[in-house]
Amino acid sequence: MADIGVIDDAAAPLAISVAATAKTIPESGNRLVGRRSIVIQATDGDIYWAYGTGVTLTTGFLLRQEALLQIEASEQVHVSIIAATGTVNVRTQELG
């Protein structure tokens, strides 16, 4: 993975709930201008994530409960999440 460099900006952290329908993060669709990465943490269950807008349980990458993931994603790149089971609370933050 490439070095994302020094963090110059950060959007406010977001708390969202995700279930059986994939959600794009940030959920509002308003991406941080100059975004370089996104931090994701599922606080009470496992989730799957993927670049793009159509993540499923079979196409996504597993992120276990309480694991912290920082991925490179410019403001032009979509990232989506879906709960492995039930409803899962997720924390996200964009970094620029």
Backbone as CSV, one residue per row, in Angstrom:
resi,resn,N_x,N_y,N_z,CA_x,CA_y,CA_z,C_x,C_y,C_z
1,MET,0.837,-1.171,0.000,0.000,0.000,0.000,0.887,1.241,0.000
2,ALA,0.521,2.216,-0.779,1.288,3.450,-0.882,1.139,4.278,0.389
3,ASP,2.131,5.095,0.656,2.105,5.996,1.794,1.140,7.129,1.492
4,ILE,0.160,7.357,2.375,-0.809,8.420,2.115,-0.303,9.775,2.575
5,GLY,0.835,9.827,3.230,1.427,11.088,3.629,0.801,11.670,4.883
6,VAL,1.072,12.933,5.087,0.595,13.646,6.268,-0.888,13.969,6.103
7,ILE,-1.647,13.800,7.162,-3.062,14.140,7.156,-3.196,15.653,7.294
8,ASP,-3.824,16.288,6.294,-3.989,17.736,6.298,-5.376,18.175,6.739
9,ASP,-6.359,17.272,6.634,-7.737,17.639,6.913,-8.492,16.386,7.327
10,ALA,-9.572,16.564,8.054,-10.406,15.428,8.449,-11.849,15.884,8.572
11,ALA,-12.748,15.071,8.055,-14.173,15.321,8.243,-14.554,14.854,9.641
12,ALA,-15.705,15.282,10.099,-16.189,14.836,11.409,-16.440,13.336,11.374
13,PRO,-16.134,12.626,12.459,-16.443,11.196,12.515,-17.953,10.984,12.408
14,LEU,-18.351,9.898,11.768,-19.766,9.590,11.601,-20.089,8.263,12.263
15,ALA,-21.267,8.163,12.851,-21.790,6.909,13.394,-23.010,6.542,12.564
16,ILE,-22.967,5.364,11.925,-24.088,4.917,11.094,-24.429,3.478,11.449
17,SER,-25.628,3.066,11.078,-26.044,1.674,11.218,-26.162,1.090,9.825
18,VAL,-25.696,-0.136,9.668,-25.771,-0.816,8.385,-26.379,-2.193,8.611
19,ALA,-27.183,-2.626,7.656,-27.844,-3.932,7.772,-27.633,-4.711,6.473
20,ALA,-28.685,-5.350,5.975,-28.586,-6.233,4.810,-28.507,-5.498,3.482
21,THR,-28.723,-4.190,3.488,-28.617,-3.384,2.277,-27.319,-2.590,2.325
22,ALA,-26.520,-2.685,1.284,-25.236,-1.977,1.249,-25.439,-0.475,1.336
23,LYS,-24.522,0.189,2.020,-24.504,1.647,2.114,-23.157,2.151,1.627
24,THR,-23.197,3.272,0.929,-21.971,3.939,0.521,-21.568,4.883,1.643
25,ILE,-20.268,4.920,1.950,-19.809,5.846,2.976,-18.916,6.915,2.352
26,PRO,-19.041,8.172,2.805,-19.983,8.596,3.822,-21.418,8.463,3.325
27,GLU,-22.307,8.159,4.231,-23.694,7.874,3.892,-24.370,9.035,3.179
28,SER,-24.015,10.246,3.523,-24.635,11.427,2.911,-24.229,11.611,1.460
29,GLY,-23.137,10.963,1.056,-22.650,11.138,-0.308,-21.774,12.364,-0.462
30,ASN,-21.684,13.196,0.577,-20.844,14.389,0.531,-19.438,14.013,0.963
31,ARG,-18.565,13.829,-0.004,-17.206,13.398,0.305,-16.309,14.586,0.611
32,LEU,-15.347,14.372,1.499,-14.368,15.392,1.852,-13.538,15.740,0.618
33,VAL,-13.502,17.008,0.262,-12.681,17.451,-0.869,-11.217,17.190,-0.539
34,GLY,-10.518,16.544,-1.444,-9.125,16.214,-1.213,-8.920,14.962,-0.373
35,ARG,-9.988,14.180,-0.206,-9.889,12.968,0.608,-8.815,12.032,0.076
36,ARG,-8.049,11.448,0.994,-7.027,10.464,0.641,-7.314,9.097,1.228
37,SER,-8.069,9.061,2.326,-8.356,7.766,2.941,-9.620,7.838,3.787
38,ILE,-10.099,6.645,4.159,-11.261,6.500,5.025,-10.896,5.506,6.130
39,VAL,-11.313,5.832,7.351,-11.154,4.924,8.482,-12.529,4.321,8.767
40,ILE,-12.557,2.988,8.981,-13.814,2.275,9.237,-13.621,1.363,10.448
41,GLN,-14.617,1.356,11.341,-14.625,0.418,12.461,-16.057,-0.004,12.747
42,ALA,-16.304,-1.313,12.730,-17.596,-1.869,13.119,-17.541,-2.131,14.621
43,THR,-18.448,-1.527,15.384,-18.326,-1.583,16.842,-19.031,-2.752,17.504
44,ASP,-20.044,-3.336,16.852,-20.795,-4.400,17.536,-21.188,-5.556,16.610
45,GLY,-20.387,-5.803,15.608,-20.629,-6.920,14.693,-19.658,-6.848,13.523
46,ASP,-19.657,-7.883,12.708,-18.782,-7.921,11.536,-19.466,-7.271,10.346
47,ILE,-18.662,-6.671,9.463,-19.177,-6.098,8.224,-18.299,-6.557,7.065
48,TYR,-18.799,-6.347,5.865,-18.014,-6.526,4.650,-17.904,-5.168,3.979
49,TRP,-16.768,-4.893,3.371,-16.553,-3.628,2.680,-15.957,-3.907,1.309
50,ALA,-16.097,-2.942,0.401,-15.492,-3.042,-0.929,-15.477,-1.663,-1.567
51,TYR,-14.550,-1.481,-2.484,-14.587,-0.295,-3.329,-15.767,-0.461,-4.268
52,GLY,-16.468,0.613,-4.568,-17.637,0.558,-5.443,-18.907,0.723,-4.638
53,THR,-20.034,0.493,-5.289,-21.319,0.756,-4.641,-22.154,-0.494,-4.404
54,GLY,-21.715,-1.653,-4.811,-22.561,-2.834,-4.703,-21.959,-3.978,-3.922
55,VAL,-21.409,-3.729,-2.763,-20.807,-4.803,-1.978,-21.871,-5.811,-1.541
56,THR,-21.496,-7.088,-1.526,-22.350,-8.155,-1.016,-21.516,-9.014,-0.068
57,LEU,-22.164,-9.964,0.564,-21.443,-10.861,1.468,-20.455,-11.744,0.716
58,THR,-20.685,-11.963,-0.562,-19.781,-12.812,-1.343,-18.702,-12.028,-2.076
59,THR,-18.887,-10.726,-2.254,-17.884,-9.944,-2.992,-17.047,-9.038,-2.112
60,GLY,-17.465,-8.827,-0.867,-16.759,-7.891,0.006,-15.628,-8.519,0.790
61,PHE,-14.862,-7.648,1.434,-13.760,-8.040,2.313,-14.258,-7.982,3.751
62,LEU,-14.031,-9.026,4.520,-14.513,-9.108,5.899,-13.733,-8.155,6.812
63,LEU,-14.455,-7.401,7.606,-13.868,-6.571,8.653,-14.533,-6.991,9.963
64,ARG,-13.759,-7.585,10.841,-14.279,-8.113,12.102,-14.637,-6.992,13.084
65,GLN,-15.556,-7.306,13.977,-15.972,-6.371,15.021,-14.761,-5.807,15.741
66,GLU,-14.767,-4.500,15.952,-13.739,-3.730,16.656,-12.426,-3.566,15.887
67,ALA,-12.262,-4.255,14.760,-11.054,-4.041,13.948,-11.123,-2.643,13.336
68,LEU,-9.979,-2.025,13.191,-9.891,-0.690,12.614,-9.197,-0.791,11.267
69,LEU,-9.830,-0.234,10.240,-9.302,-0.312,8.885,-9.159,1.090,8.311
70,GLN,-7.987,1.398,7.774,-7.796,2.645,7.040,-7.460,2.266,5.614
71,ILE,-8.270,2.726,4.666,-8.070,2.396,3.255,-7.874,3.660,2.446
72,GLU,-7.085,3.547,1.404,-6.889,4.659,0.487,-8.119,4.791,-0.390
73,ALA,-8.640,6.003,-0.491,-9.811,6.254,-1.329,-9.944,7.749,-1.557
74,SER,-9.673,8.188,-2.774,-9.854,9.605,-3.088,-11.340,9.938,-3.076
75,GLU,-11.656,11.216,-3.189,-13.062,11.630,-3.160,-13.853,11.092,-4.352
76,GLN,-13.178,10.651,-5.416,-13.868,10.095,-6.579,-14.207,8.613,-6.413
77,VAL,-13.651,7.968,-5.399,-13.813,6.528,-5.216,-14.944,6.248,-4.229
78,HIS,-15.851,5.362,-4.620,-16.931,4.929,-3.736,-16.440,3.777,-2.866
79,VAL,-16.870,3.751,-1.615,-16.614,2.643,-0.697,-17.957,2.277,-0.096
80,SER,-18.278,0.982,-0.092,-19.554,0.564,0.469,-19.354,-0.518,1.515
81,ILE,-20.345,-0.611,2.424,-20.308,-1.568,3.522,-21.656,-2.255,3.637
82,ILE,-21.647,-3.464,4.233,-22.871,-4.218,4.494,-22.633,-5.064,5.750
83,ALA,-23.677,-5.265,6.536,-23.549,-6.073,7.753,-23.463,-7.551,7.402
84,ALA,-22.629,-8.274,8.136,-22.544,-9.725,7.949,-23.849,-10.376,8.400
85,THR,-24.397,-9.916,9.512,-25.697,-10.369,10.016,-26.333,-9.239,10.800
86,GLY,-27.647,-9.192,10.808,-28.371,-8.209,11.613,-28.049,-6.779,11.249
87,THR,-28.014,-5.931,12.262,-27.673,-4.519,12.106,-26.407,-4.249,12.903
88,VAL,-25.475,-3.535,12.296,-24.183,-3.270,12.920,-23.943,-1.759,12.958
89,ASN,-23.481,-1.273,14.097,-23.093,0.127,14.223,-21.651,0.279,13.740
90,VAL,-21.440,1.312,12.930,-20.143,1.526,12.284,-19.714,2.963,12.499
91,ARG,-18.428,3.157,12.735,-17.836,4.492,12.820,-16.974,4.683,11.573
92,THR,-17.078,5.842,10.946,-16.255,6.155,9.783,-15.716,7.568,9.907
93,GLN,-14.596,7.810,9.257,-14.054,9.158,9.169,-13.209,9.263,7.921
94,GLU,-13.389,10.372,7.209,-12.592,10.649,6.012,-11.384,11.505,6.390
95,LEU,-10.250,11.215,5.771,-9.023,11.961,6.021,-8.496,12.505,4.715
96,GLY,-7.985,13.729,4.758,-7.467,14.358,3.552,-6.057,14.784,3.705
